[in-house]
Structure formats: structure tokens, C-alpha cells
């Protein structure tokens, strides 16, 4: 086995295990730490694909900025076990049904997908270049790029509103 395949298998194992630990860990701080490790291992996958710029941007944006926002959210919400509201059985059953339906749809899409047959036509442009990547992002994908920024803004406003303590009437 080549060294690249071994590194890929190790990174894949780290990514999958930390992703599952992120979901199944009860402590939100531990969950956030596992998510950071998962983000770093995904950056390792980018490096294996010879995409150094995307790996660095991934580390800066996701592992840095967004995880800081998550940690502030967790700290501001002051999650305690005794304050935790127990979900009714109908809500849990609905979540399980939606999860199963989503899994079935994804499996059906995977089974019915067909590989691309034929010659792959390339344009010859190097998308590793920051100049080309910036031109593509800010010309062709400007609207989704702006939607992502609006989504992050709405998430920050929602975090502030959720963490705001209501004044008690005295």
C-alpha cells in the first residue's frame, strides 16, 4: 500500500469517528472539540487532493471562526441538564421517521446514480490559483456566496436572541 492510501485511511477513520462522537456526545463542549478535530481531518483530505489554499481557508474559517461562534453560543445558552426540556415521544418519533426517510432517499440516489462515461473535457484553467478562484467565486457564484453570508448573519442574530435573558417582573 502506498503512503497516500494509508494517510487517507487514517484521516477517513478520524473524520468518521469524530463526526459520530460530535453527534453522540452529551457534553456540548466535548461535542464542539470533536467537531474541530473533524474539521482539521477534512483539511487533511484537502491537502491530499493538492488543494492547499482550500485546506488553509477551511482551517481558518471553520476551525477558527465558526467554532468560536459555536463555543460562544454554548456558553451564552448556559446548557444545564436540569434545565433541559424533555421532548415528547411524538417529536422523537417524528425525528426518527425523517431520519429514516432521508437515509432511504440518499441510498436510492446512490444506487440509481450512474458513473460518467466518456472523456472528461477540461478547460485548462488552474483553479488552485487564488486569482482564478476569486474570479469564479465573485462572478459566477456571487449569489450563493452572498446567501451564505446572510445565513451566517441570521445565525448570529438568532444566537443573541436565544441567549438574551428575559427580565423577571418584580
Backbone as CSV, one residue per row, in Angstrom:
resi,resn,N_x,N_y,N_z,CA_x,CA_y,CA_z,C_x,C_y,C_z
1,UNK,0.837,-1.191,0.000,0.000,0.000,0.000,0.877,1.248,0.000
2,UNK,0.419,2.240,-0.712,1.199,3.471,-0.771,0.947,4.310,0.479
3,UNK,1.840,5.234,0.713,1.743,6.080,1.896,0.522,6.998,1.814
4,UNK,0.152,7.416,0.591,-1.014,8.283,0.410,-2.292,7.543,0.820
5,UNK,-2.399,6.276,0.438,-3.577,5.483,0.796,-3.669,5.274,2.304
6,UNK,-2.534,5.062,2.944,-2.522,4.885,4.396,-2.954,6.174,5.093
7,UNK,-2.418,7.309,4.617,-2.805,8.598,5.207,-4.290,8.853,4.991
8,UNK,-4.793,8.532,3.791,-6.218,8.718,3.520,-7.072,7.868,4.461
9,UNK,-6.702,6.614,4.651,-7.483,5.729,5.535,-7.471,6.224,6.976
10,UNK,-6.317,6.704,7.445,-6.234,7.231,8.813,-7.091,8.482,8.946
11,UNK,-6.985,9.405,7.959,-7.802,10.629,8.007,-9.297,10.312,7.925
12,UNK,-9.660,9.340,7.085,-11.066,8.961,6.972,-11.580,8.378,8.288
13,UNK,-10.773,7.559,8.936,-11.178,6.985,10.223,-11.337,8.079,11.272
14,UNK,-10.410,9.031,11.294,-10.512,10.143,12.256,-11.749,10.977,11.960
15,UNK,-11.991,11.273,10.681,-13.141,12.094,10.305,-14.442,11.430,10.715
16,UNK,-14.607,10.162,10.377,-15.855,9.464,10.704,-16.048,9.300,12.208
17,UNK,-14.980,8.935,12.910,-15.136,8.717,14.353,-15.442,10.026,15.083
18,UNK,-14.764,11.108,14.723,-15.054,12.376,15.406,-16.408,12.935,14.992
19,UNK,-16.864,12.651,13.772,-18.206,13.092,13.373,-19.268,12.370,14.197
20,UNK,-19.105,11.071,14.387,-20.059,10.328,15.216,-19.980,10.776,16.677
21,UNK,-18.773,11.022,17.182,-18.639,11.485,18.561,-19.263,12.872,18.739
22,UNK,-19.196,13.704,17.701,-19.838,15.018,17.761,-21.333,14.872,17.974
23,UNK,-21.930,13.919,17.310,-23.373,13.727,17.396,-23.767,13.050,18.704
24,UNK,-23.032,12.042,19.121,-23.475,11.210,20.229,-22.952,11.632,21.599
25,UNK,-22.066,12.607,21.663,-21.569,13.073,22.958,-22.607,13.965,23.615
26,UNK,-22.840,13.761,24.894,-23.855,14.544,25.603,-23.339,15.919,26.034
27,UNK,-22.064,16.041,26.301,-21.485,17.312,26.727,-21.266,18.199,25.492
28,UNK,-21.885,19.386,25.423,-21.752,20.220,24.222,-20.338,20.732,23.984
29,UNK,-19.547,20.929,25.036,-18.163,21.381,24.851,-17.338,20.268,24.207
30,UNK,-17.502,19.037,24.684,-16.794,17.909,24.071,-17.225,17.735,22.611
31,UNK,-18.504,17.925,22.367,-19.016,17.826,21.008,-18.357,18.858,20.092
32,UNK,-18.189,20.078,20.578,-17.541,21.123,19.785,-16.068,20.790,19.530
33,UNK,-15.399,20.210,20.520,-13.994,19.829,20.338,-13.874,18.721,19.301
34,UNK,-14.765,17.739,19.347,-14.746,16.681,18.329,-15.011,17.252,16.936
35,UNK,-15.867,18.256,16.860,-16.148,18.882,15.568,-14.919,19.601,15.037
36,UNK,-14.144,20.239,15.903,-12.901,20.894,15.474,-11.920,19.860,14.933
37,UNK,-11.792,18.734,15.616,-10.902,17.667,15.138,-11.373,17.149,13.788
38,UNK,-12.689,17.018,13.628,-13.249,16.579,12.347,-12.907,17.579,11.245
39,UNK,-13.026,18.877,11.550,-12.689,19.903,10.559,-11.214,19.837,10.171
40,UNK,-10.336,19.614,11.126,-8.914,19.516,10.813,-8.622,18.288,9.950
41,UNK,-9.295,17.184,10.200,-9.053,15.998,9.374,-9.587,16.199,7.963
42,UNK,-10.673,16.956,7.808,-11.163,17.271,6.464,-10.162,18.166,5.748
43,UNK,-9.522,19.072,6.479,-8.464,19.891,5.874,-7.313,19.000,5.410
44,UNK,-7.048,17.933,6.143,-6.043,16.968,5.703,-6.427,16.299,4.394
45,UNK,-7.708,16.031,4.205,-8.169,15.484,2.926,-7.933,16.469,1.796
46,UNK,-8.173,17.756,2.057,-7.889,18.776,1.040,-6.407,18.780,0.676
47,UNK,-5.552,18.615,1.668,-4.115,18.568,1.382,-3.758,17.357,0.538
48,UNK,-4.415,16.231,0.785,-4.164,15.050,-0.044,-4.591,15.274,-1.495
49,UNK,-5.586,16.131,-1.685,-6.046,16.444,-3.045,-5.228,17.572,-3.680
50,UNK,-4.136,17.967,-3.036,-3.246,19.024,-3.516,-3.975,20.355,-3.632
51,UNK,-4.820,20.627,-2.657,-5.565,21.874,-2.631,-5.221,22.615,-1.342
52,UNK,-4.010,23.183,-1.328,-3.504,23.804,-0.125,-4.315,25.039,0.273
53,UNK,-4.736,25.821,-0.716,-5.493,27.033,-0.414,-6.809,26.695,0.277
54,UNK,-7.535,25.711,-0.252,-8.798,25.322,0.372,-8.578,24.742,1.759
55,UNK,-7.487,24.031,1.970,-7.197,23.476,3.294,-6.970,24.596,4.307
56,UNK,-6.204,25.594,3.923,-5.927,26.692,4.847,-7.184,27.512,5.111
57,UNK,-7.958,27.791,4.071,-9.202,28.541,4.251,-10.170,27.750,5.123
58,UNK,-10.226,26.443,4.937,-11.086,25.585,5.750,-10.687,25.669,7.224
59,UNK,-9.404,25.615,7.501,-8.933,25.694,8.885,-9.252,27.059,9.474
60,UNK,-9.013,28.123,8.704,-9.244,29.474,9.225,-10.736,29.722,9.443
61,UNK,-11.554,29.398,8.435,-12.973,29.725,8.513,-13.715,28.786,9.449
62,UNK,-13.610,27.484,9.224,-14.415,26.556,10.009,-13.808,26.293,11.377
63,UNK,-12.567,25.857,11.405,-11.974,25.502,12.693,-11.727,26.726,13.549
64,UNK,-11.571,27.862,12.935,-11.335,29.079,13.695,-12.614,29.818,13.995
65,UNK,-13.136,30.501,13.003,-14.235,31.449,13.217,-15.538,30.782,13.613
66,UNK,-15.981,29.801,12.870,-17.291,29.214,13.136,-17.285,28.428,14.446
67,UNK,-16.191,27.752,14.764,-16.158,27.022,16.032,-16.144,27.982,17.215
68,UNK,-15.529,29.153,17.051,-15.592,30.151,18.112,-17.036,30.598,18.314
69,UNK,-17.771,30.799,17.204,-19.188,31.153,17.316,-19.974,30.058,18.022
70,UNK,-19.702,28.786,17.686,-20.391,27.684,18.354,-20.100,27.683,19.854
71,UNK,-18.836,27.871,20.213,-18.480,27.856,21.628,-19.117,29.018,22.377
72,UNK,-19.142,30.207,21.758,-19.827,31.329,22.396,-21.308,31.034,22.552
73,UNK,-21.908,30.411,21.558,-23.320,30.053,21.648,-23.556,29.096,22.809
74,UNK,-22.718,28.089,22.919,-22.862,27.115,24.007,-22.706,27.795,25.360
75,UNK,-21.723,28.686,25.455,-21.505,29.362,26.729,-22.628,30.341,27.050
76,UNK,-23.141,31.042,26.032,-24.204,32.005,26.277,-25.521,31.332,26.636
77,UNK,-25.764,30.164,26.058,-27.027,29.480,26.331,-27.037,28.828,27.701
78,UNK,-25.868,28.601,28.294,-25.764,28.034,29.629,-26.583,26.752,29.731
79,UNK,-26.147,25.749,28.969,-26.879,24.486,28.913,-26.652,23.681,30.184
80,UNK,-27.717,23.447,30.910,-27.675,22.629,32.116,-28.618,21.451,31.943
81,UNK,-28.270,20.350,32.576,-29.106,19.160,32.463,-30.467,19.363,33.122
82,UNK,-30.502,20.074,34.245,-31.779,20.237,34.935,-32.709,21.187,34.196
83,UNK,-32.159,22.075,33.362,-32.990,22.989,32.588,-33.449,22.369,31.267
84,UNK,-32.891,21.229,30.933,-33.173,20.614,29.641,-34.629,20.156,29.574
85,UNK,-35.294,20.539,28.519,-36.689,20.156,28.325,-36.701,18.797,27.637
86,UNK,-37.489,17.886,28.175,-37.593,16.570,27.564,-38.597,16.627,26.428
87,UNK,-38.176,16.103,25.297,-39.030,16.130,24.116,-40.105,15.051,24.238
88,UNK,-41.313,15.345,23.783,-42.352,14.317,23.819,-42.031,13.185,22.843
89,UNK,-42.662,12.063,23.052,-42.408,10.888,22.214,-42.758,11.137,20.751
90,UNK,-43.771,11.940,20.505,-44.176,12.220,19.125,-43.057,12.952,18.390
91,UNK,-42.397,13.885,19.069,-41.300,14.624,18.455,-40.130,13.704,18.153
92,UNK,-39.799,12.837,19.091,-38.705,11.894,18.863,-39.048,10.924,17.739
93,UNK,-40.295,10.452,17.704,-40.725,9.545,16.646,-40.659,10.247,15.287
94,UNK,-41.086,11.509,15.251,-41.013,12.274,14.006,-39.577,12.443,13.529
95,UNK,-38.655,12.685,14.461,-37.246,12.825,14.097,-36.693,11.524,13.529
96,UNK,-37.063,10.404,14.137,-36.602,9.102,13.642,-37.171,8.830,12.246
97,UNK,-38.443,9.155,12.031,-39.070,8.928,10.716,-38.399,9.794,9.652
98,UNK,-38.151,11.068,9.961,-37.497,11.960,8.997,-36.079,11.478,8.702
99,UNK,-35.372,11.025,9.727,-34.022,10.497,9.523,-34.045,9.276,8.618
100,UNK,-34.962,8.344,8.862,-35.054,7.135,8.037,-35.424,7.469,6.591
101,UNK,-36.360,8.391,6.410,-36.736,8.799,5.052,-35.570,9.445,4.317
102,UNK,-34.822,10.286,5.021,-33.654,10.924,4.405,-32.616,9.884,4.019
103,UNK,-32.382,8.911,4.889,-31.427,7.844,4.576,-31.881,7.037,3.364
104,UNK,-33.171,6.720,3.300,-33.672,5.957,2.150,-33.524,6.746,0.849
105,UNK,-33.812,8.040,0.890,-33.662,8.864,-0.317,-32.204,8.914,-0.751
106,UNK,-31.280,9.107,0.202,-29.863,9.156,-0.151,-29.359,7.824,-0.690
107,UNK,-29.823,6.730,-0.108,-29.422,5.407,-0.611,-29.981,5.178,-2.009
108,UNK,-31.235,5.578,-2.248,-31.832,5.436,-3.582,-31.081,6.266,-4.615
109,UNK,-30.703,7.470,-4.239,-29.924,8.312,-5.167,-28.583,7.666,-5.451
110,UNK,-27.943,7.128,-4.419,-26.641,6.490,-4.605,-26.750,5.254,-5.493
111,UNK,-27.777,4.453,-5.300,-27.944,3.228,-6.087,-28.276,3.552,-7.546
112,UNK,-29.116,4.560,-7.758,-29.544,4.885,-9.119,-28.581,5.799,-9.863
113,UNK,-27.534,6.259,-9.217,-26.586,7.123,-9.916,-25.726,6.288,-10.858
114,UNK,-25.357,6.903,-11.948,-24.552,6.212,-12.960,-23.244,6.961,-13.119
115,UNK,-22.157,6.231,-13.295,-20.880,6.921,-13.478,-20.852,7.660,-14.821
116,UNK,-20.063,8.697,-14.868,-19.915,9.461,-16.107,-19.056,8.655,-17.055
117,UNK,-19.613,8.387,-18.225,-18.888,7.623,-19.227,-18.483,8.583,-20.334
118,UNK,-17.280,8.470,-20.750,-16.800,9.341,-21.817,-15.569,10.094,-21.363
119,UNK,-15.110,10.929,-22.259,-13.898,11.680,-21.986,-14.223,12.920,-21.156
120,UNK,-13.389,13.183,-20.197,-13.555,14.359,-19.339,-12.907,15.546,-20.031
121,UNK,-13.695,16.563,-20.301,-13.199,17.727,-21.017,-12.757,18.770,-19.989
122,UNK,-11.537,19.221,-20.119,-11.016,20.230,-19.202,-10.861,21.551,-19.931
123,UNK,-10.942,22.626,-19.187,-10.771,23.954,-19.776,-9.325,24.391,-19.748
124,UNK,-8.510,23.727,-18.972,-7.103,24.083,-18.880,-6.831,25.135,-17.823
125,UNK,-7.887,25.672,-17.182,-7.683,26.676,-16.145,-7.266,26.007,-14.845
126,UNK,-6.389,26.669,-14.139,-5.915,26.167,-12.862,-6.751,26.789,-11.757
127,UNK,-7.621,25.996,-11.136,-8.468,26.514,-10.067,-7.747,26.549,-8.726
128,UNK,-6.481,26.174,-8.692,-5.684,26.326,-7.480,-5.246,27.769,-7.302
129,UNK,-5.242,28.514,-8.383,-4.833,29.911,-8.324,-5.861,30.722,-7.546
130,UNK,-5.399,31.550,-6.640,-6.300,32.373,-5.841,-7.005,33.386,-6.729
131,UNK,-6.316,33.865,-7.747,-6.904,34.847,-8.668,-8.088,34.235,-9.419
132,UNK,-7.912,33.038,-9.941,-8.986,32.365,-10.679,-10.123,31.992,-9.729
133,UNK,-9.779,31.510,-8.551,-10.798,31.131,-7.572,-11.623,32.340,-7.147
134,UNK,-10.984,33.469,-6.930,-11.698,34.689,-6.580,-12.617,35.155,-7.700
135,UNK,-12.147,35.065,-8.948,-12.972,35.464,-10.089,-14.201,34.561,-10.208
136,UNK,-14.018,33.268,-10.029,-15.148,32.336,-10.107,-16.130,32.583,-8.969
137,UNK,-15.607,32.768,-7.744,-16.486,32.981,-6.588,-17.273,34.278,-6.690
138,UNK,-16.636,35.328,-7.143,-17.289,36.638,-7.132,-17.983,36.983,-8.441
139,UNK,-17.892,36.135,-9.444,-18.639,36.358,-10.685,-19.746,35.325,-10.855
140,UNK,-19.367,34.060,-10.983,-20.334,33.006,-11.273,-21.152,32.611,-10.043
141,UNK,-20.529,32.629,-8.878,-21.198,32.162,-7.669,-21.426,33.295,-6.665
142,UNK,-21.681,34.485,-7.168,-21.861,35.643,-6.293,-23.115,35.510,-5.425
143,UNK,-24.228,35.086,-6.013,-25.489,34.989,-5.265,-25.399,33.936,-4.150
144,UNK,-24.926,32.699,-4.411,-24.789,31.752,-3.292,-23.790,32.231,-2.233
145,UNK,-22.754,32.932,-2.669,-21.766,33.474,-1.737,-22.421,34.482,-0.798
146,UNK,-23.273,35.340,-1.328,-23.981,36.324,-0.506,-25.042,35.654,0.367
147,UNK,-25.707,34.616,-0.148,-26.672,33.881,0.673,-25.995,33.268,1.892
148,UNK,-24.789,32.748,1.697,-24.062,32.159,2.825,-23.752,33.216,3.877
149,UNK,-23.378,34.421,3.435,-23.084,35.476,4.408,-24.350,35.912,5.140
150,UNK,-25.476,35.972,4.442,-26.745,36.335,5.097,-27.153,35.245,6.088
151,UNK,-26.946,33.981,5.725,-27.262,32.881,6.624,-26.442,32.957,7.907
152,UNK,-25.150,33.276,7.790,-24.317,33.422,8.981,-24.762,34.610,9.831
153,UNK,-25.168,35.699,9.183,-25.653,36.859,9.924,-26.931,36.523,10.695
154,UNK,-27.856,35.813,10.049,-29.101,35.427,10.710,-28.810,34.474,11.871
155,UNK,-27.838,33.576,11.696,-27.477,32.656,12.780,-26.912,33.417,13.975
156,UNK,-26.105,34.437,13.723,-25.562,35.229,14.835,-26.666,36.007,15.545
157,UNK,-27.592,36.581,14.789,-28.706,37.304,15.409,-29.567,36.347,16.222
158,UNK,-29.818,35.150,15.688,-30.581,34.141,16.431,-29.885,33.725,17.705
159,UNK,-28.565,33.626,17.670,-27.806,33.273,18.866,-27.967,34.335,19.945
160,UNK,-27.882,35.595,19.537,-28.035,36.679,20.509,-29.440,36.669,21.097
161,UNK,-30.445,36.468,20.267,-31.817,36.463,20.759,-32.095,35.271,21.670
162,UNK,-31.515,34.117,21.349,-31.715,32.943,22.202,-31.026,33.096,23.553
163,UNK,-29.881,33.762,23.546,-29.125,33.878,24.788,-29.590,35.034,25.651
164,UNK,-30.429,35.888,25.110,-30.905,37.057,25.861,-31.797,36.595,27.014
165,UNK,-31.470,37.025,28.180,-32.254,36.660,29.365,-33.437,37.607,29.486
166,UNK,-34.590,37.033,29.785,-35.770,37.861,29.980,-35.753,38.466,31.380
167,UNK,-36.194,39.719,31.465,-36.223,40.375,32.761,-37.432,39.847,33.543
168,UNK,-37.189,39.501,34.776,-38.285,38.997,35.591,-39.043,40.176,36.218
169,UNK,-40.348,40.041,36.260,-41.180,41.114,36.841,-41.102,41.035,38.363
170,UNK,-40.725,42.135,38.991,-40.582,42.130,40.461,-41.698,42.866,41.108
